Amino acid sequence: MMFRNARNLSTHVAALVHPDLDPASYTMLLMVANEGPLRGMDLADRTGLDKSTVSRQIATLVDLELLERAPDPDDGRARRIQLSDLGQERLERVRAERRKHLHGQFASWSTQDLADLARLLGKLNQTS
């Protein structure tokens, strides 16, 4: 149930960022947002996806104006991808809405319940 809810949430949030954004590309957008400008090869390595798959997702994100290509300062022949201004704005808006929603969901939880959840999620993430 938890994984189904997470998948549904990812689909919903991706659509809030852009109606044509799929959850897999949303995940890639988040990676670029969290790690900063990256080369396509770096994204392929970090996601474990084929370079051609990553290249198609990058192209889609650029077409949706959520990412942009920029020169790689370390290699004049290469390009990095980074969030566009629109991508940054949309992600910030969706993250703010998500925080507000989560705050409402957890408002009635005790401090101990929240501490237990944090501990158990940490434990789950260590074993993954």
N, CA, C and O atoms as a GROMACS GRO file, in nm:
protein
  512
    1MET      N    1   0.082  -0.119   0.000
    1MET     CA    2   0.000   0.000   0.000
    1MET      C    3   0.088   0.126   0.000
    1MET      O    4   0.059   0.222  -0.072
    2MET      N    5   0.194   0.125   0.081
    2MET     CA    6   0.282   0.240   0.090
    2MET      C    7   0.346   0.270  -0.046
    2MET      O    8   0.354   0.386  -0.086
    3PHE      N    9   0.391   0.165  -0.115
    3PHE     CA   10   0.456   0.186  -0.244
    3PHE      C   11   0.356   0.231  -0.351
    3PHE      O   12   0.389   0.312  -0.437
    4ARG      N   13   0.235   0.178  -0.345
    4ARG     CA   14   0.132   0.222  -0.440
    4ARG      C   15   0.099   0.369  -0.416
    4ARG      O   16   0.086   0.446  -0.511
    5ASN      N   17   0.086   0.408  -0.288
    5ASN     CA   18   0.060   0.548  -0.257
    5ASN      C   19   0.174   0.638  -0.303
    5ASN      O   20   0.151   0.747  -0.355
    6ALA      N   21   0.297   0.592  -0.284
    6ALA     CA   22   0.413   0.671  -0.328
    6ALA      C   23   0.413   0.687  -0.480
    6ALA      O   24   0.442   0.795  -0.531
    7ARG      N   25   0.381   0.581  -0.551
    7ARG     CA   26   0.377   0.587  -0.698
    7ARG      C   27   0.267   0.683  -0.743
    7ARG      O   28   0.287   0.764  -0.834
    8ASN      N   29   0.150   0.674  -0.679
    8ASN     CA   30   0.040   0.764  -0.713
    8ASN      C   31   0.075   0.909  -0.683
    8ASN      O   32   0.043   1.000  -0.760
    9LEU      N   33   0.141   0.931  -0.570
    9LEU     CA   34   0.183   1.066  -0.532
    9LEU      C   35   0.284   1.121  -0.634
    9LEU      O   36   0.275   1.237  -0.674
   10SER      N   37   0.378   1.038  -0.674
   10SER     CA   38   0.478   1.080  -0.772
   10SER      C   39   0.411   1.120  -0.903
   10SER      O   40   0.450   1.220  -0.964
   11THR      N   41   0.314   1.044  -0.946
   11THR     CA   42   0.241   1.077  -1.069
   11THR      C   43   0.168   1.209  -1.053
   11THR      O   44   0.171   1.293  -1.143
   12HIS      N   45   0.103   1.228  -0.940
   12HIS     CA   46   0.028   1.350  -0.913
   12HIS      C   47   0.121   1.472  -0.907
   12HIS      O   48   0.092   1.575  -0.968
   13VAL      N   49   0.230   1.460  -0.834
   13VAL     CA   50   0.322   1.573  -0.819
   13VAL      C   51   0.388   1.607  -0.952
   13VAL      O   52   0.406   1.724  -0.984
   14ALA      N   53   0.424   1.505  -1.029
   14ALA     CA   54   0.483   1.531  -1.161
   14ALA      C   55   0.387   1.613  -1.246
   14ALA      O   56   0.430   1.706  -1.315
   15ALA      N   57   0.259   1.579  -1.243
   15ALA     CA   58   0.160   1.653  -1.321
   15ALA      C   59   0.144   1.797  -1.271
   15ALA      O   60   0.112   1.886  -1.349
   16LEU      N   61   0.166   1.819  -1.142
   16LEU     CA   62   0.160   1.956  -1.090
   16LEU      C   63   0.276   2.040  -1.142
   16LEU      O   64   0.261   2.160  -1.166
   17VAL      N   65   0.391   1.977  -1.159
   17VAL     CA   66   0.507   2.050  -1.213
   17VAL      C   67   0.481   2.086  -1.358
   17VAL      O   68   0.504   2.199  -1.401
   18HIS      N   69   0.431   1.988  -1.435
   18HIS     CA   70   0.394   2.010  -1.575
   18HIS      C   71   0.300   1.899  -1.616
   18HIS      O   72   0.327   1.783  -1.588
   19PRO      N   73   0.190   1.932  -1.683
   19PRO     CA   74   0.092   1.829  -1.718
   19PRO      C   75   0.148   1.715  -1.804
   19PRO      O   76   0.095   1.604  -1.801
   20ASP      N   77   0.253   1.741  -1.880
   20ASP     CA   78   0.312   1.639  -1.967
   20ASP      C   79   0.432   1.568  -1.906
   20ASP      O   80   0.500   1.492  -1.975
   21LEU      N   81   0.458   1.593  -1.778
   21LEU     CA   82   0.575   1.534  -1.711
   21LEU      C   83   0.539   1.398  -1.653
   21LEU      O   84   0.443   1.385  -1.578
   22ASP      N   85   0.618   1.295  -1.688
   22ASP     CA   86   0.595   1.162  -1.633
   22ASP      C   87   0.677   1.145  -1.506
   22ASP      O   88   0.775   1.217  -1.485
   23PRO      N   89   0.638   1.049  -1.420
   23PRO     CA   90   0.708   1.032  -1.291
   23PRO      C   91   0.858   1.003  -1.304
   23PRO      O   92   0.936   1.049  -1.222
   24ALA      N   93   0.899   0.927  -1.405
   24ALA     CA   94   1.041   0.895  -1.421
   24ALA      C   95   1.121   1.022  -1.452
   24ALA      O   96   1.230   1.041  -1.398
   25SER      N   97   1.068   1.105  -1.537
   25SER     CA   98   1.136   1.231  -1.570
   25SER      C   99   1.133   1.326  -1.450
   25SER      O  100   1.227   1.404  -1.430
   26TYR      N  101   1.027   1.321  -1.372
   26TYR     CA  102   1.020   1.402  -1.251
   26TYR      C  103   1.132   1.363  -1.155
   26TYR      O  104   1.195   1.450  -1.094
   27THR      N  105   1.156   1.235  -1.142
   27THR     CA  106   1.265   1.187  -1.056
   27THR      C  107   1.399   1.241  -1.104
   27THR      O  108   1.483   1.282  -1.024
   28MET      N  109   1.419   1.241  -1.235
   28MET     CA  110   1.543   1.295  -1.292
   28MET      C  111   1.552   1.445  -1.267
   28MET      O  112   1.660   1.496  -1.236
   29LEU      N  113   1.442   1.515  -1.280
   29LEU     CA  114   1.438   1.659  -1.253
   29LEU      C  115   1.479   1.687  -1.108
   29LEU      O  116   1.555   1.779  -1.081
   30LEU      N  117   1.427   1.607  -1.015
   30LEU     CA  118   1.464   1.622  -0.874
   30LEU      C  119   1.613   1.598  -0.852
   30LEU      O  120   1.676   1.667  -0.772
   31MET      N  121   1.669   1.501  -0.922
   31MET     CA  122   1.811   1.471  -0.907
   31MET      C  123   1.895   1.591  -0.950
   31MET      O  124   1.991   1.628  -0.882
   32VAL      N  125   1.859   1.651  -1.062
   32VAL     CA  126   1.932   1.769  -1.109
   32VAL      C  127   1.912   1.884  -1.010
   32VAL      O  128   2.006   1.959  -0.982
   33ALA      N  129   1.791   1.899  -0.957
   33ALA     CA  130   1.765   2.006  -0.861
   33ALA      C  131   1.848   1.988  -0.735
   33ALA      O  132   1.901   2.085  -0.680
   34ASN      N  133   1.861   1.864  -0.689
   34ASN     CA  134   1.933   1.837  -0.564
   34ASN      C  135   2.084   1.836  -0.580
   34ASN      O  136   2.156   1.872  -0.487
   35GLU      N  137   2.133   1.797  -0.696
   35GLU     CA  138   2.278   1.780  -0.714
   35GLU      C  139   2.342   1.891  -0.796
   35GLU      O  140   2.465   1.900  -0.802
   36GLY      N  141   2.262   1.973  -0.860
   36GLY     CA  142   2.318   2.080  -0.941
   36GLY      C  143   2.345   2.034  -1.082
   36GLY      O  144   2.310   1.922  -1.118
   37PRO      N  145   2.405   2.119  -1.163
   37PRO     CA  146   2.430   2.086  -1.303
   37PRO      C  147   2.508   1.956  -1.317
   37PRO      O  148   2.606   1.932  -1.247
   38LEU      N  149   2.462   1.871  -1.410
   38LEU     CA  150   2.523   1.741  -1.433
   38LEU      C  151   2.535   1.715  -1.582
   38LEU      O  152   2.458   1.768  -1.662
   39ARG      N  153   2.631   1.632  -1.618
   39ARG     CA  154   2.638   1.583  -1.755
   39ARG      C  155   2.541   1.466  -1.768
   39ARG      O  156   2.511   1.398  -1.670
   40GLY      N  157   2.494   1.443  -1.889
   40GLY     CA  158   2.402   1.333  -1.913
   40GLY      C  159   2.460   1.200  -1.868
   40GLY      O  160   2.388   1.115  -1.815
   41MET      N  161   2.590   1.181  -1.889
   41MET     CA  162   2.656   1.057  -1.849
   41MET      C  163   2.651   1.040  -1.697
   41MET      O  164   2.634   0.929  -1.647
   42ASP      N  165   2.665   1.151  -1.624
   42ASP     CA  166   2.656   1.146  -1.478
   42ASP      C  167   2.517   1.100  -1.434
   42ASP      O  168   2.503   1.020  -1.342
   43LEU      N  169   2.415   1.152  -1.500
   43LEU     CA  170   2.278   1.111  -1.468
   43LEU      C  171   2.257   0.963  -1.498
   43LEU      O  172   2.194   0.892  -1.419
   44ALA      N  173   2.309   0.917  -1.609
   44ALA     CA  174   2.296   0.776  -1.644
   44ALA      C  175   2.363   0.690  -1.538
   44ALA      O  176   2.308   0.588  -1.496
   45ASP      N  177   2.482   0.729  -1.494
   45ASP     CA  178   2.553   0.654  -1.390
   45ASP      C  179   2.476   0.652  -1.259
   45ASP      O  180   2.464   0.548  -1.195
   46ARG      N  181   2.422   0.766  -1.220
   46ARG     CA  182   2.353   0.777  -1.091
   46ARG      C  183   2.218   0.706  -1.090
   46ARG      O  184   2.175   0.657  -0.986
   47THR      N  185   2.152   0.700  -1.204
   47THR     CA  186   2.021   0.637  -1.209
   47THR      C  187   2.029   0.490  -1.249
   47THR      O  188   1.934   0.414  -1.226
   48GLY      N  189   2.142   0.450  -1.308
   48GLY     CA  190   2.153   0.313  -1.356
   48GLY      C  191   2.077   0.290  -1.485
   48GLY      O  192   2.054   0.176  -1.525
   49LEU      N  193   2.037   0.398  -1.551
   49LEU     CA  194   1.963   0.386  -1.676
   49LEU      C  195   2.057   0.392  -1.795
   49LEU      O  196   2.168   0.445  -1.785
   50ASP      N  197   2.013   0.339  -1.905
   50ASP     CA  198   2.087   0.344  -2.031
   50ASP      C  199   2.102   0.489  -2.076
   50ASP      O  200   2.013   0.571  -2.055
   51LYS      N  201   2.217   0.521  -2.137
   51LYS     CA  202   2.242   0.659  -2.181
   51LYS      C  203   2.135   0.709  -2.278
   51LYS      O  204   2.099   0.827  -2.275
   52SER      N  205   2.086   0.621  -2.364
   52SER     CA  206   1.984   0.665  -2.460
   52SER      C  207   1.852   0.699  -2.390
   52SER      O  208   1.782   0.792  -2.430
   53THR      N  209   1.818   0.624  -2.286
   53THR     CA  210   1.697   0.653  -2.208
   53THR      C  211   1.711   0.788  -2.139
   53THR      O  212   1.619   0.870  -2.143
   54VAL      N  213   1.825   0.810  -2.077
   54VAL     CA  214   1.851   0.937  -2.008
   54VAL      C  215   1.849   1.051  -2.108
   54VAL      O  216   1.794   1.158  -2.080
   55SER      N  217   1.907   1.030  -2.224
   55SER     CA  218   1.910   1.133  -2.327
   55SER      C  219   1.769   1.171  -2.371
   55SER      O  220   1.740   1.289  -2.389
   56ARG      N  221   1.682   1.074  -2.388
   56ARG     CA  222   1.543   1.102  -2.426
   56ARG      C  223   1.471   1.179  -2.316
   56ARG      O  224   1.397   1.273  -2.343
   57GLN      N  225   1.493   1.138  -2.190
   57GLN     CA  226   1.428   1.209  -2.079
   57GLN      C  227   1.479   1.352  -2.068
   57GLN      O  228   1.401   1.444  -2.043
   58ILE      N  229   1.608   1.371  -2.086
   58ILE     CA  230   1.664   1.506  -2.083
   58ILE      C  231   1.601   1.590  -2.194
   58ILE      O  232   1.561   1.704  -2.171
   59ALA      N  233   1.592   1.534  -2.314
   59ALA     CA  234   1.534   1.607  -2.427
   59ALA      C  235   1.390   1.648  -2.395
   59ALA      O  236   1.348   1.759  -2.426
   60THR      N  237   1.314   1.557  -2.335
   60THR     CA  238   1.176   1.589  -2.296
   60THR      C  239   1.173   1.702  -2.195
   60THR      O  240   1.093   1.795  -2.208
   61LEU      N  241   1.259   1.696  -2.094
   61LEU     CA  242   1.263   1.800  -1.991
   61LEU      C  243   1.307   1.934  -2.048
   61LEU      O  244   1.259   2.039  -2.003
   62VAL      N  245   1.396   1.933  -2.145
   62VAL     CA  246   1.437   2.056  -2.213
   62VAL      C  247   1.321   2.110  -2.296
   62VAL      O  248   1.294   2.230  -2.296
   63ASP      N  249   1.251   2.020  -2.368
   63ASP     CA  250   1.135   2.061  -2.448
   63ASP      C  251   1.025   2.122  -2.361
   63ASP      O  252   0.956   2.215  -2.403
   64LEU      N  253   1.010   2.068  -2.240
   64LEU     CA  254   0.909   2.122  -2.147
   64LEU      C  255   0.958   2.249  -2.077
   64LEU      O  256   0.886   2.309  -1.997
   65GLU      N  257   1.083   2.288  -2.107
   65GLU     CA  258   1.146   2.408  -2.053
   65GLU      C  259   1.170   2.400  -1.902
   65GLU      O  260   1.175   2.502  -1.834
   66LEU      N  261   1.185   2.277  -1.850
   66LEU     CA  262   1.214   2.257  -1.709
   66LEU      C  263   1.364   2.243  -1.684
   66LEU      O  264   1.412   2.274  -1.575
   67LEU      N  265   1.436   2.198  -1.785
   67LEU     CA  266   1.583   2.192  -1.781
   67LEU      C  267   1.638   2.272  -1.897
   67LEU      O  268   1.568   2.299  -1.995
   68GLU      N  269   1.764   2.309  -1.884
   68GLU     CA  270   1.834   2.375  -1.994
   68GLU      C  271   1.975   2.321  -2.001
   68GLU      O  272   2.031   2.275  -1.902
   69ARG      N  273   2.030   2.327  -2.120
   69ARG     CA  274   2.168   2.283  -2.140
   69ARG      C  275   2.260   2.403  -2.126
   69ARG      O  276   2.228   2.514  -2.170
   70ALA      N  277   2.375   2.380  -2.064
   70ALA     CA  278   2.473   2.486  -2.043
   70ALA      C  279   2.612   2.430  -2.071
   70ALA      O  280   2.633   2.309  -2.056
   71PRO      N  281   2.706   2.513  -2.110
   71PRO     CA  282   2.842   2.465  -2.132
   71PRO      C  283   2.901   2.404  -2.005
   71PRO      O  284   2.874   2.450  -1.894
   72ASP      N  285   2.980   2.300  -2.023
   72ASP     CA  286   3.050   2.238  -1.911
   72ASP      C  287   3.180   2.316  -1.890
   72ASP      O  288   3.264   2.319  -1.979
   73PRO      N  289   3.197   2.378  -1.772
   73PRO     CA  290   3.318   2.459  -1.750
   73PRO      C  291   3.446   2.375  -1.748
   73PRO      O  292   3.555   2.429  -1.765
   74ASP      N  293   3.433   2.244  -1.727
   74ASP     CA  294   3.550   2.156  -1.722
   74ASP      C  295   3.587   2.097  -1.858
   74ASP      O  296   3.697   2.046  -1.875
   75ASP      N  297   3.494   2.105  -1.955
   75ASP     CA  298   3.517   2.045  -2.086
   75ASP      C  299   3.438   2.125  -2.188
   75ASP      O  300   3.315   2.113  -2.196
   76GLY      N  301   3.506   2.206  -2.265
   76GLY     CA  302   3.441   2.294  -2.361
   76GLY      C  303   3.357   2.222  -2.465
   76GLY      O  304   3.270   2.283  -2.527
   77ARG      N  305   3.381   2.093  -2.485
   77ARG     CA  306   3.304   2.017  -2.584
   77ARG      C  307   3.175   1.961  -2.525
   77ARG      O  308   3.084   1.926  -2.600
   78ALA      N  309   3.166   1.953  -2.394
   78ALA     CA  310   3.053   1.889  -2.328
   78ALA      C  311   2.950   1.991  -2.282
   78ALA      O  312   2.977   2.111  -2.275
   79ARG      N  313   2.832   1.941  -2.252
   79ARG     CA  314   2.723   2.024  -2.199
   79ARG      C  315   2.674   1.963  -2.069
   79ARG      O  316   2.678   1.842  -2.050
   80ARG      N  317   2.629   2.048  -1.982
   80ARG     CA  318   2.565   2.003  -1.858
   80ARG      C  319   2.419   2.043  -1.866
   80ARG      O  320   2.380   2.134  -1.939
   81ILE      N  321   2.339   1.973  -1.788
   81ILE     CA  322   2.200   2.011  -1.778
   81ILE      C  323   2.176   2.069  -1.640
   81ILE      O  324   2.237   2.025  -1.541
   82GLN      N  325   2.089   2.166  -1.634
   82GLN     CA  326   2.058   2.232  -1.508
   82GLN      C  327   1.913   2.275  -1.512
   82GLN      O  328   1.851   2.280  -1.619
   83LEU      N  329   1.859   2.305  -1.395
   83LEU     CA  330   1.722   2.355  -1.390
   83LEU      C  331   1.712   2.488  -1.463
   83LEU      O  332   1.800   2.573  -1.453
   84SER      N  333   1.606   2.503  -1.535
   84SER     CA  334   1.576   2.634  -1.594
   84SER      C  335   1.508   2.718  -1.486
   84SER      O  336   1.473   2.667  -1.379
   85ASP      N  337   1.489   2.844  -1.514
   85ASP     CA  338   1.416   2.929  -1.420
   85ASP      C  339   1.274   2.875  -1.398
   85ASP      O  340   1.225   2.874  -1.285
   86LEU      N  341   1.210   2.832  -1.506
   86LEU     CA  342   1.076   2.776  -1.495
   86LEU      C  343   1.077   2.648  -1.412
   86LEU      O  344   0.990   2.629  -1.327
   87GLY      N  345   1.175   2.561  -1.436
   87GLY     CA  346   1.186   2.438  -1.359
   87GLY      C  347   1.204   2.466  -1.211
   87GLY      O  348   1.142   2.401  -1.128
   88GLN      N  349   1.289   2.561  -1.178
   88GLN     CA  350   1.313   2.600  -1.039
   88GLN      C  351   1.185   2.653  -0.976
   88GLN      O  352   1.150   2.616  -0.864
   89GLU      N  353   1.116   2.739  -1.047
   89GLU     CA  354   0.992   2.799  -0.996
   89GLU      C  355   0.886   2.692  -0.972
   89GLU      O  356   0.820   2.690  -0.868
   90ARG      N  357   0.869   2.603  -1.069
   90ARG     CA  358   0.765   2.499  -1.055
   90ARG      C  359   0.798   2.403  -0.941
   90ARG      O  360   0.710   2.366  -0.864
   91LEU      N  361   0.924   2.362  -0.930
   91LEU     CA  362   0.962   2.272  -0.821
   91LEU      C  363   0.943   2.338  -0.685
   91LEU      O  364   0.893   2.275  -0.592
   92GLU      N  365   0.982   2.462  -0.673
   92GLU     CA  366   0.964   2.534  -0.546
   92GLU      C  367   0.817   2.541  -0.507
   92GLU      O  368   0.782   2.522  -0.391
   93ARG      N  369   0.732   2.570  -0.604
   93ARG     CA  370   0.588   2.579  -0.577
   93ARG      C  371   0.532   2.444  -0.532
   93ARG      O  372   0.458   2.437  -0.434
   94VAL      N  373   0.568   2.338  -0.602
   94VAL     CA  374   0.518   2.205  -0.569
   94VAL      C  375   0.572   2.158  -0.434
   94VAL      O  376   0.499   2.098  -0.356
   95ARG      N  377   0.699   2.186  -0.407
   95ARG     CA  378   0.756   2.147  -0.278
   95ARG      C  379   0.688   2.222  -0.163
   95ARG      O  380   0.664   2.163  -0.057
   96ALA      N  381   0.657   2.349  -0.183
   96ALA     CA  382   0.588   2.426  -0.079
   96ALA      C  383   0.449   2.369  -0.053
   96ALA      O  384   0.407   2.356   0.062
   97GLU      N  385   0.377   2.334  -0.160
   97GLU     CA  386   0.245   2.273  -0.145
   97GLU      C  387   0.256   2.138  -0.075
   97GLU      O  388   0.172   2.104   0.009
   98ARG      N  389   0.357   2.061  -0.109
   98ARG     CA  390   0.376   1.928  -0.048
   98ARG      C  391   0.408   1.942   0.101
   98ARG      O  392   0.354   1.868   0.183
   99ARG      N  393   0.495   2.037   0.136
   99ARG     CA  394   0.526   2.060   0.278
   99ARG      C  395   0.400   2.098   0.356
   99ARG      O  396   0.378   2.048   0.466
  100LYS      N  397   0.318   2.184   0.298
  100LYS     CA  398   0.195   2.227   0.363
  100LYS      C  399   0.102   2.107   0.384
  100LYS      O  400   0.042   2.092   0.490
  101HIS      N  401   0.092   2.022   0.284
  101HIS     CA  402   0.008   1.903   0.293
  101HIS      C  403   0.060   1.808   0.401
  101HIS      O  404  -0.017   1.758   0.483
  102LEU      N  405   0.190   1.784   0.401
  102LEU     CA  406   0.248   1.694   0.501
  102LEU      C  407   0.234   1.750   0.642
  102LEU      O  408   0.208   1.676   0.737
  103HIS      N  409   0.250   1.880   0.655
  103HIS     CA  410   0.233   1.943   0.786
  103HIS      C  411   0.092   1.916   0.839
  103HIS      O  412   0.073   1.885   0.957
  104GLY      N  413  -0.007   1.928   0.750
  104GLY     CA  414  -0.144   1.899   0.788
  104GLY      C  415  -0.165   1.753   0.825
  104GLY      O  416  -0.238   1.723   0.920
  105GLN      N  417  -0.101   1.663   0.750
  105GLN     CA  418  -0.116   1.520   0.779
  105GLN      C  419  -0.055   1.484   0.915
  105GLN      O  420  -0.110   1.402   0.988
  106PHE      N  421   0.058   1.545   0.948
  106PHE     CA  422   0.129   1.509   1.070
  106PHE      C  423   0.093   1.596   1.191
  106PHE      O  424   0.145   1.574   1.300
  107ALA      N  425   0.007   1.693   1.171
  107ALA     CA  426  -0.025   1.787   1.280
  107ALA      C  427  -0.080   1.717   1.404
  107ALA      O  428  -0.055   1.761   1.516
  108SER      N  429  -0.153   1.610   1.385
  108SER     CA  430  -0.214   1.543   1.500
  108SER      C  431  -0.126   1.431   1.558
  108SER      O  432  -0.163   1.368   1.657
  109TRP      N  433  -0.010   1.407   1.499
  109TRP     CA  434   0.080   1.302   1.548
  109TRP      C  435   0.156   1.353   1.671
  109TRP      O  436   0.191   1.471   1.680
  110SER      N  437   0.179   1.264   1.762
  110SER     CA  438   0.259   1.301   1.879
  110SER      C  439   0.406   1.313   1.839
  110SER      O  440   0.448   1.262   1.736
  111THR      N  441   0.481   1.381   1.923
  111THR     CA  442   0.625   1.393   1.900
  111THR      C  443   0.690   1.256   1.896
  111THR      O  444   0.779   1.231   1.815
  112GLN      N  445   0.645   1.166   1.983
  112GLN     CA  446   0.701   1.031   1.985
  112GLN      C  447   0.670   0.955   1.855
  112GLN      O  448   0.756   0.885   1.803
  113ASP      N  449   0.547   0.969   1.804
  113ASP     CA  450   0.512   0.904   1.678
  113ASP      C  451   0.600   0.955   1.564
  113ASP      O  452   0.647   0.876   1.482
  114LEU      N  453   0.623   1.086   1.559
  114LEU     CA  454   0.708   1.143   1.455
  114LEU      C  455   0.852   1.094   1.469
  114LEU      O  456   0.918   1.065   1.369
  115ALA      N  457   0.901   1.086   1.593
  115ALA     CA  458   1.037   1.036   1.616
  115ALA      C  459   1.048   0.890   1.575
  115ALA      O  460   1.148   0.849   1.516
  116ASP      N  461   0.945   0.811   1.605
  116ASP     CA  462   0.946   0.670   1.565
  116ASP      C  463   0.945   0.656   1.413
  116ASP      O  464   1.017   0.574   1.357
  117LEU      N  465   0.862   0.736   1.348
  117LEU     CA  466   0.858   0.732   1.201
  117LEU      C  467   0.994   0.768   1.142
  117LEU      O  468   1.042   0.699   1.052
  118ALA      N  469   1.055   0.873   1.191
  118ALA     CA  470   1.186   0.914   1.141
  118ALA      C  471   1.290   0.805   1.162
  118ALA      O  472   1.370   0.776   1.073
  119ARG      N  473   1.289   0.744   1.279
  119ARG     CA  474   1.384   0.637   1.309
  119ARG      C  475   1.363   0.518   1.217
  119ARG      O  476   1.459   0.463   1.163
  120LEU      N  477   1.238   0.478   1.198
  120LEU     CA  478   1.209   0.361   1.116
  120LEU      C  479   1.234   0.387   0.967
  120LEU      O  480   1.280   0.298   0.896
  121LEU      N  481   1.205   0.508   0.922
  121LEU     CA  482   1.237   0.540   0.782
  121LEU      C  483   1.388   0.541   0.760
  121LEU      O  484   1.436   0.496   0.655
  122GLY      N  485   1.462   0.592   0.858
  122GLY     CA  486   1.607   0.588   0.851
  122GLY      C  487   1.657   0.445   0.843
  122GLY      O  488   1.748   0.414   0.766
  123LYS      N  489   1.599   0.359   0.922
  123LYS     CA  490   1.636   0.217   0.922
  123LYS      C  491   1.602   0.154   0.787
  123LYS      O  492   1.683   0.078   0.732
  124LEU      N  493   1.486   0.184   0.733
  124LEU     CA  494   1.446   0.132   0.603
  124LEU      C  495   1.542   0.177   0.494
  124LEU      O  496   1.582   0.098   0.408
  125ASN      N  497   1.580   0.303   0.497
  125ASN     CA  498   1.670   0.357   0.395
  125ASN      C  499   1.810   0.301   0.405
  125ASN      O  500   1.880   0.295   0.304
  126GLN      N  501   1.853   0.260   0.524
  126GLN     CA  502   1.987   0.201   0.539
  126GLN      C  503   1.994   0.062   0.478
  126GLN      O  504   2.100   0.021   0.431
  127THR      N  505   1.884  -0.010   0.476
  127THR     CA  506   1.885  -0.147   0.425
  127THR      C  507   1.855  -0.153   0.277
  127THR      O  508   1.861  -0.261   0.218
  128SER      N  509   1.823  -0.041   0.215
  128SER     CA  510   1.788  -0.043   0.072
  128SER      C  511   1.911  -0.040  -0.014
  128SER      O  512   1.899  -0.041  -0.137
   0.00000   0.00000   0.00000
